[in-house]
Amino acid sequence: MKKNSIALNTGRPTYTGTELNLDPARLGRILWLIMAMLVLIHSLIMGVNFLIGEPFSYFVTDLFNLDKERNFPTFFSTVILLFSAVLFALIAIFQKPLDNSSYFSWLGLSIIFLFASADEFISIHEYFNKLKEFLNTGGIFYYSWIIPYSIFVIAFVLLYGRFFFRLQPYFRHRFLLAGIVYLLGTIGMEMIGGWYADHYSKTVWPYICAVTIEESLEMAGIIILIETLLDYLTSLTDSITISFSPAKQR
């Protein structure tokens, strides 16, 4: 049976019409390369700063520091989370006429990752660090936002466990791998980094290493997720095409 294809259409009055076929394997390699470059640049800058005892350039350091917000690494993480949300939405749209029961599950995942993208960009989770004052947390819970977000993760597993169990083994295992890698970074290594920040400072080498591993795992988890979502889409369709066509004259 011939599969359908997914096409994202945009109108541009200056184009005569063109199509861009999205190659999942090539896109994955590009994302891994960008991630590797960001981690390498961050590591080199942190290494130089550590050796000379102070930032050689506050501007350049902040621009590539994985522990800072609203810089190149944050922008990249925001974009790949947003792209994941778009892919979940595309799957939901495509699945609706085929399996209406799973439509809302895929749509819910899209909304969750849309929130995650916004959280990454404007640091919504940081507001939950005020819980530290009320709960008197420290050590691995130095960043107290971990507590409510961990509760959400548990609720998510309970709510979506059956949904993921119904997926084909390949996709189920890939989604599980992406989730484990991501959570090891965003919660696991955040706990370790928080412990060092609480007992020592954010300038000690172990804390810098913890942050580097944390952010690397977060980005890696999302890239694995994107690769899996693209594989899922291509299992349902012949191709993923972005087409540009002339805007209709009114």
N, C-alpha and C positions, 0 to 999 in steps of 0.2 A: 504494500500500500504506500503510495507516495505521501511523503510528509509535506507539511506546509513550511513556509519560511517566515521569519520575523523581519519586518522592515520598519525602520524608524524614519519617518518622512519629515522633512523640513522645507519650507518654501523660501526661496531666495530669488529675487527678481533678476540678479545678475548672472545666474547659472542657467546654462542650456539643459542641464540634467546630467547627473553623474551618480555613481553608486560606490560605496566603500564597503567591501566585504570584511567583516570582523573575524580575524584569525585568532581563536582562543589561545593556541599554543604560543604564537608570537606575542600576543598581549601579555601573557603570563611571564615570558622572558623579559619583556620590557619592565614590568613591575618589579620583578626580582632584581634587575639591574639598578633601577632607581633606588630601591631599598638598600642595596649593597653600597651604593655610592654615598647615600646619606649617613649610613652607619660608619663607613670608613672616614668620611670627612669629620664627623663628630668625634670619632676616636682619636684622629690625628690632632685635632684642635685641643681636646681635653688632655692628651698626652703632653703636648707642648706647654699648655698652661700649667700642668702639674710640675713639669720640670723646671720652669722658670719661676714658679711660685705665685703667679698672678696671670690673669688673662692678657695675652699679647694684644688683643683687640676686643673690647667689650661688644662692639657692633657685630663683628664676624662671629664671635662666640655665641651671642644670643641668636644669630641668624640660623645656626646649625645645631645648637644645643638640643639634644633630645629631651632634656629636662625642662625646657622652656616652652611657652605657648606662643601661638601666632607667628610661627616662623616656617621655614621650608619643610621640616619634618611634620609639623602639625598640619600644614596645608596638604601634604601628601596623604597623611592618615585620614584627614577629613574627606578628601576626594575618593579614596578607595572604599571608605565606609558608605559614602553616598552612592557610589557606583554599585555596591552590593545591594543597597536598598532598591535601586532601579532594576537590577536583575531579578530580585525577588518579586517586584511588582510585575515585570514582564512575564515571569513564570505564572503568577497568579492570573493574569489576563488570559494567557494561553491555555491554562488548565481549566478555566471556568466552564467552557462548553463541554470539556472532556470529563471532568471530575469536579462537579460543583462543591462536593463536600470538603475538598482540600483548598478551595479558593481562599477562604478566610484565613486558613493557616498560613498560606504563602503571603497573603496580604498583611497579616499580623507581623510576620517576619520583616516585611518591607518597612512597616511603621517603626518597629524596634530599631532597625539599623538607620533609619532616618533620624531618630532621636540620638542614636550613638554618634552619628556624624555631627549633629548640632552640639552634642556634649563635648566632642573632641575639639571643636572650634571655639566654643565659648566657655568651656570648662564648667558645665553645670554641676558636675559631681563635687567640685571644690566647695560649693555651698554647704554640703553635708559634713564638711570638716568641722563645722560649728558644733557638731555632736560631741566632739572631744571635750568641750567645756562641761557638758552635762553628764557624760558618761565617764569622764576622767580616764580616758583611754590613753595608752602609750604602747611602746614596743612595736609588735607587729600590727597593732591597730593605731599607730601614730597618725596615719591617715584614716580618720574615722569614717570616711565615705565608703570604705570597704564593707562595713557592716550592713547598711541597707542594700547595697548593690549585691552582696553575697546572698542576701535573702531573696532578692529578685532572681538571681541565677537558679537558686533552688526551686522557686516557684515556676520558672521557665522550664526546667527539666521535667517537673511533674506535669506541667500542662502540655508540653510538646513531645514528651517521651514516646507516646503511642504513635504520634504522627511520623516521627523519624524512624520508628521501628518498622513502619509499613513501607518505607522506601527500599529500593533495590540495595543489596548488600554493599556494592561499590560506592554508591552515593551516601549511604548511611555511615560507612566507615570514614569516608572523606570528610563529611560534615562533622563527625565526631573528632577526627584529627584536628580540623580547623578550630573547633571549639576548645579542645584541650590546650593546643598551642597558644591560642589567644588568652585563655584564662590563666595559664601559667605565667604569662607576662603581666596582664592587667591587674591580677589580684595576687598571684603567688609571689612574683618578684617585687611587686609594690609593697608587700608585707616585709620582705627582707630589706628593701631600701628604706622603709619607714623605721625599721628597728635600728639601722645604722644612723639615720637622721636623728632619732630620739636619743640614742646613747652616745653618739659622737657628733657628727655634723654632716652637712651636705657637700663638704669640700674634701672629705677623705676619699682615698682611692677605691675602697670597697663599695662605697655608695655610688660612685661614678660608674663602676663596673655593673652594679645592680641595675642602675637606670638604663645603661646601654643594652643589657640583656633583656630587660623588661620591654623597652620600646621595640627592640628587634623582634621579640616573640609576638608582640601585638601586631606589627605590620606583617609578619610572616603568616600569622593565623588568618588575617583578612585576605592575603593574596591566595592562600590555599583555598579559602572559601570562594573567592572570585573564580578561580580555575574550576572548582567543582560546579558552581552555578552555570558557568559557560558550557561545561560538559553536559550538564543536565539539559540546558537549552538545545544544544546540538543533538541530543538524543531524541528530542521532540520535533526538531525541524531539520530541513535540508541545509539552511544557512541562516546566518545573522547578518542582515544587510542594513546599512545606514544609507539612505538615498536622499539626494538633494535635487529638487525639481523647481522649475520656475513658479513664482507665485501667480495665482490666477488673477487675471485682470477683471476688475469690477466696473 
